[in-house]
Amino acid sequence: KINCYHLFENEKRYDLKSPFAFVVKDLSIGGMGILTHYPLKVGQVLSFHYTFYHMPYQLMGKVVWVRYLGGTCKAGLEFIATPNNLILEIKAFLKNTTSELEENWSK
């Protein structure tokens, strides 16, 4: 679970009095898919802390698509100015995960 405390819309920053939570459903070098109960809109930018392999990162993600499933918002975030260390960590994670899947499928 990740909390978002700051939201940008139309180049204006909003400090949220009550942060909203979201969970990461998928992750790539370019962004992440999330689920939340907060009503996101395409074009908004979220600012949040994300810990990946025990390393904390301050990230920003632009909402590029939104789908609503009942009271749940599923959205795609495109990372803005991703730290190089995080890119390297995600690449290593994806490479290891892919290798493990290939090994298990070939058995």
N, C-alpha and C positions, 0 to 999 in steps of 0.2 A: 504494500500500500504506500502510495506517495501522496504527499500533501502539496497543493498548489496555493501559494500565498499572494502571487502577483499575476495579473492578467493585463495584456495590452490589447487595445482595440482602437482602430483608427489612429495609431501612433500615440495614444494616450495611455498612461499607466494607471491601473486600478489596484490599490492595496486592499486586498479582501479582508474584511473584519473577521470573517469565519472562513478559514481555508476549506477548499473542497478536496476530497480524496479521489484518487484514481488508481487502477491497477494496470500493469503492463501485460498485454496479451501476446504481443510479438515484438521483436527487436531486430533492427538491421543497422547497417552503418549510416543510413540516411535518415532513420527515424524510428518511430514505434507506434504500434496500435494499442489503444487504451480503452478501458471501460470506466464510466463514471455515471453518477446520478446528476451531475451538474449539466445544465443545458448549454453545451458549447455551440459555437457558430464558426463556419468556415472563415478564415482570415484572422481569427483571434490568435494571440501568441501567449503561451504559458511559460512562466518562469518557475523552476522547481529544482530541488536537490535530488540527485539520483545516485545511489551507491551500487557500483558494479564491481564484483570481486573485491570487496572491502575498500574500494577507493571511492571517495565522495566526489561528485561533480556537480557544478552549478550549470544547469542546462536551460535552453530556451527551445521551444518547439512551436511551429506554426501549424494551426489546424488546417489541414488540406481537404479533408472530407469528414462528413458526419452522417451516421445512420442511427435512427432511434428504434429500439426494440422494447416496446412497453415503456417503462419508466427509466430504462437504461440507455445511455448515450454511448455508442461505439464510435471512436474517432481515430483518424490517422494524423500523427504529428510528424512534421518534417523538421529535423534538427536545424538550428541556426548556429553557425560558428561552433561546430563540435570540436572539443579539445582533441588534439592529435593522440594523446594517450588513450582516450576512450575509443577512438577509431581502431587503434592497434589492439586493444583488449577485445573489442567486439569481433574483429577479424580472427584473432586467435581462438576465441570461443566458438565461432561458426566453423572454423576449420576443424577443430577437435570434435565438435558435435557431428559434423558431416562424416568425418573419418569413422567415428564410432557407429553411426548408422550404417555405413557401407559395410563395415566388418560384421555387424549383426545380420544384415540382409544376405550376406554371402555364406552364412553358416547353414 
